Amino acid sequence: MKIVTKLALSLITTSVVAVACADIFINKNSYHVTARSFEFGLNLANETIARFIGQKQTSNIIMNLDKIPAKDIKTWTYKNGFVGRGDEWRPDFTADGMNDKGVSVSLLYAPGITTYPEYNKNDGRKVMSVYDISTYVLTMADSTKDAIEIIKEIQWVNAGFELYTGVFVKNLPIHLSIRDKNGDSAVIEFIDGKTIIYENAKNVMTNSPSYPEQLKYA
């Protein structure tokens, strides 16, 4: 199994193109319109995907499975459907999307600030890959507040995902924005091995630095 490490991935992205994704939320009066750019050196989301109510999924952690009991890994049934961007052949990764309740999610690259949580056998919550967070929110949340609550119920852990057949990625640093049709927003980051939730977020997010640092320049 070939592993693309954080260092190798950084070399690839910087040699191909500058990484400068942005998430924008037009959020005024009755208008709540979300948009994002996707300037990234690797094509992580080259297909429009659709997921449907009633589908089932088990979180695909890939890494450290010898340390995590199968009974602790989350399996769930989709309550909502959504349309998004990802890959049909990589159904466990969703870069961004919007569900049938008007909740949207955008994953953005977040180098230099991201350190993912590791599995804690004493935590007690079900375990999920950090790379499943967008799919989980879109399929289970009816609002941003709902998304925040279900995120808190999960132990999010460092993981990997299959980039191409036989080529796996780990330590790809991400953070994400969550918006809903009522204009409520949140940002989720993974800092110092903890899942950090910023409620009542502002209407623009980009890559690094951390979200509180971004707000200083907003």
C-alpha positions in Angstrom: 0.0 0.0 0.0 1.5 3.3 -1.1 1.1 6.2 1.4 1.3 9.8 0.3 2.7 11.6 3.4 2.0 15.1 4.4 5.4 16.1 3.2 5.0 14.5 -0.2 1.5 16.0 -0.6 2.8 19.4 0.2 5.5 19.1 -2.5 2.9 18.0 -5.0 0.5 20.8 -4.3 3.1 23.5 -4.3 4.8 22.3 -7.5 1.5 22.2 -9.4 -0.4 25.2 -8.3 -0.8 27.6 -5.4 -3.5 26.6 -3.0 -6.0 29.4 -2.4 -9.5 28.1 -1.9 -12.2 30.3 -0.5 -15.7 29.8 0.9 -18.1 32.7 0.6 -21.6 33.2 2.0 -23.9 35.9 0.7 -26.0 36.3 3.9 -28.2 39.3 3.9 -31.9 39.7 4.6 -33.7 36.8 2.9 -30.7 35.9 0.7 -28.5 33.0 1.9 -26.3 31.9 -1.0 -23.2 29.8 -0.5 -20.3 29.5 -3.0 -16.7 28.3 -3.0 -13.6 28.2 -5.2 -11.5 25.1 -5.6 -7.9 25.9 -6.6 -6.0 22.8 -5.6 -3.0 20.9 -7.0 -4.7 17.5 -6.8 -8.1 16.8 -8.3 -10.0 15.7 -5.2 -13.5 16.5 -6.5 -13.9 16.1 -10.2 -17.3 14.5 -10.2 -20.8 15.7 -9.3 -22.1 13.1 -6.8 -25.6 12.4 -5.4 -26.4 10.5 -2.2 -29.9 9.3 -1.2 -32.0 8.8 1.9 -31.8 5.3 3.2 -28.2 4.6 2.1 -25.9 3.1 4.7 -22.2 3.9 5.3 -19.5 2.8 7.7 -16.8 5.3 8.4 -13.6 4.2 6.6 -10.7 5.1 8.9 -8.1 3.0 7.1 -5.3 4.0 9.6 -4.7 2.2 12.9 -7.5 -0.3 12.5 -5.6 -2.7 14.7 -6.1 -0.2 17.6 -9.8 0.6 17.0 -12.4 -2.1 17.8 -14.8 -2.6 14.9 -17.8 -2.1 17.3 -16.6 1.5 18.0 -16.6 2.6 14.4 -19.7 4.5 13.3 -22.2 3.0 10.8 -25.1 5.2 9.9 -28.2 5.4 7.6 -28.7 8.6 5.6 -31.6 10.7 6.8 -31.0 13.3 4.1 -29.9 13.2 0.5 -27.5 15.6 -1.0 -25.7 16.7 -4.2 -22.0 17.6 -4.0 -18.6 17.3 -5.4 -16.4 14.2 -5.0 -15.7 11.1 -6.9 -18.1 8.3 -7.8 -15.3 5.8 -7.3 -14.4 7.3 -3.9 -17.7 7.5 -2.1 -16.3 8.1 1.3 -14.9 11.5 0.5 -17.1 14.6 -0.2 -15.4 17.9 -0.8 -18.5 20.0 -0.6 -22.3 19.8 -1.1 -25.8 20.8 -0.1 -28.5 18.6 1.3 -32.3 18.6 0.8 -32.7 20.6 4.1 -30.6 23.5 2.8 -27.4 22.7 4.8 -24.1 23.2 2.9 -20.6 22.1 3.7 -17.3 23.1 2.2 -13.9 21.5 3.0 -10.9 23.8 2.6 -7.2 23.0 2.8 -5.7 24.1 6.1 -1.9 23.6 6.2 0.2 24.6 9.2 -2.6 24.6 11.7 -4.2 21.2 11.5 -3.3 18.4 14.0 -6.0 15.6 14.1 -7.2 13.9 17.2 -6.0 10.3 17.8 -8.2 7.4 19.0 -8.9 7.4 22.7 -10.3 4.0 23.9 -11.7 5.7 27.0 -13.7 8.3 25.1 -16.9 6.2 24.8 -18.3 7.9 21.6 -18.5 6.2 18.3 -15.4 6.8 16.1 -15.3 8.4 12.6 -12.7 9.5 10.1 -12.1 13.2 9.9 -12.6 12.8 6.1 -16.2 11.6 6.6 -17.3 14.7 8.4 -18.8 16.5 5.4 -20.7 13.4 4.3 -22.0 12.8 7.8 -23.2 16.4 8.2 -24.9 16.5 4.9 -26.7 13.2 5.4 -27.7 13.7 9.0 -28.1 17.5 9.8 -31.2 19.6 9.2 -29.5 22.9 10.2 -26.2 24.3 11.3 -27.2 23.9 15.0 -28.1 20.3 14.3 -24.8 19.8 12.6 -22.9 21.1 15.7 -24.8 18.8 18.0 -24.1 15.6 15.9 -20.4 16.5 15.5 -20.1 16.7 19.2 -21.5 13.2 19.6 -18.6 11.7 17.5 -15.0 11.0 18.3 -13.3 12.3 15.2 -9.9 10.7 14.6 -6.9 11.0 12.2 -7.5 8.8 9.2 -6.6 8.2 5.6 -8.4 7.9 2.3 -7.8 6.3 -1.1 -6.8 9.0 -3.6 -6.3 6.6 -6.5 -6.5 2.8 -6.7 -3.8 1.6 -4.3 -2.6 5.2 -3.4 -3.6 6.4 0.0 -3.4 9.8 1.6 -3.0 10.6 5.2 -2.6 13.9 7.1 -4.3 16.0 4.4 -5.1 19.1 6.5 -8.6 20.4 6.2 -11.2 22.6 8.0 -14.8 23.2 7.0 -17.6 25.6 6.9 -21.2 24.7 7.5 -24.1 27.0 6.4 -27.8 26.6 6.4 -30.9 28.2 4.6 -31.6 30.4 7.6 -28.2 32.1 7.5 -26.6 30.3 10.4 -22.9 29.3 10.0 -20.2 27.4 11.8 -16.5 26.5 11.2 -14.9 23.3 12.3 -11.1 23.0 12.8 -8.8 20.3 14.2 -6.2 22.1 16.3 -3.7 20.5 18.7 -5.5 17.2 18.5 -8.9 18.6 19.4 -12.1 19.2 17.4 -12.8 22.9 17.6 -16.2 24.4 16.7 -16.8 28.1 16.0 -20.5 28.9 16.2 -22.1 32.0 14.6 -19.3 32.2 12.0 -18.7 35.0 9.6 -19.4 34.8 5.9 -15.9 34.2 4.4 -13.4 31.5 5.1 -10.1 30.7 3.3 -7.2 28.4 4.0 -4.7 29.0 6.8 -4.3 30.6 9.3 -6.8 29.4 11.9 -10.2 30.8 11.7 -9.9 33.2 14.7 -6.7 34.6 13.0 -8.6 35.1 9.8 -11.3 37.1 11.5 -8.6 39.7 12.6 -8.2 40.6 8.9 -11.9 40.3 7.9 
